[in-house]
């Protein structure tokens, strides 16, 4: 009769400790060495409890025979002086300064004092965020800042243009609303049967531990949109430039415009590597969210691969949104355009030097590069062509930019007030809440006027039927 062999306790990993908030660097390595040498027979949960005790009170374990080295490593890291910022900030270019809040200026000034910062610019839709301001563009040398990219990695715009007369929209409003309700999902909802996509076969999903754990959830969220300011909408686009890249005649067309990002995949990647960066790159309190990862390190390379995966995943979600709506319309698009923000790119300056360019809420606007800059749900968006302005680091705004925080909007505005505004603008809205009302955004026309040196307008998009996260009837005009 065979005897049952007892299983060895599950081995404690670095990723497990990092997710629990354990500091990276020497304390992490010391902790793993100790548990795998002296406490390997303890159950995993007991190993974690033991290490947590040392982390909570390292001064009490300094003389412990086996845990002393860990306590000393934790204390040494806590006492280590933070990396000093430059005494003087580097200059950076500002567009539309009169419409930018002081918080955004302060954050950009701190960013320009980072030792790795080489150039910067502030777009006209800029406002205060975490770390780098929304609308901030920052070039660094061989370093990537997770919070310089943002939480919603690879958030993007996507537009499909159809050979359908714009009169179709007003005559088929109810049918188009139903198409949006049937073919889009927002927030915590998803499709019962998500469509497959090649992005799910990427090696990063098996090679990077934190990404591997997110694969199942990422598959369930394929083809869906997030909450907040994310939307899918029907509208009309007026092509104004006869010499356009799509060979479309000047005129009006039916269009679908979507705005969303990398969902839970990007958010968890951002949170995990921000923690790693803040543990390994200690900065003064006012700059702590600008902690960076050196691209020469394993963590830096991991984040770079994970960030690019999240960007491609966000693109895949948009493609599926537009595929579903194209099928519902029974039409193939004449043209599709997309661009992303909340990302970092490897780019070279005029002298051939390579930098990491972070665009946190900024649109790539290299010479000839197409992009989409939306307004609010009740104002136009713009299909643009970049002019390649070096002072702006080949960037432009990613939208109108907020003038009112979400809390302020909910405390200030009322549902009847917003409904009246939407009715006057002729907009149908499914979902949304007061924090995304048109009044919370800057005047998109002023924002566009402030960046005439950065982009030229190819076409103008006017939203008509908008779907966002929330109760489908919340903002619908009576």
Secondary structure, DSSP 4 states (H G I P E B T S, - for coil): -PPPPPPPPPPP-HHHHHHTT---THHHHHHHHHHHHHSTTS-HHHHHHHHHHHHHTGGGGTT-TTTHHHHHHHHHHHHSPPBPPPSSPPP-EESSGGGS-HHHHHHHHHHTTSTTEEEEEEEEEEE--SSSPEEEEEEESSEE-HHHH-SSTT-EEEEEEES--THHHHHTHHHHHHHHHHH--BTT---TTPPP-GGGG-THHHHSHHHHTTHHHHHHTTT-B-STT-EEEEEEEEE--SS-TT-PPSEEEEEEEEEE--HHHHHHHHHHHHHHHHHHS-B-GGGGGG--EETTSHHHHHHHHHHHHHHHHHHHHHHHHHHHHHHHHT---SEEEEEE-SEEEEEE-TTS-EEEEEEETEEE--TT-EEEE---TTS-EEEEEE---GGGTSEEESSS-BSS-HHHHHHH--HHHHHHHHHHHT-EEES--GGGSGGGB--HHHHHHTTTTTEEEEEEEEEEEEE-SS-TTSS---
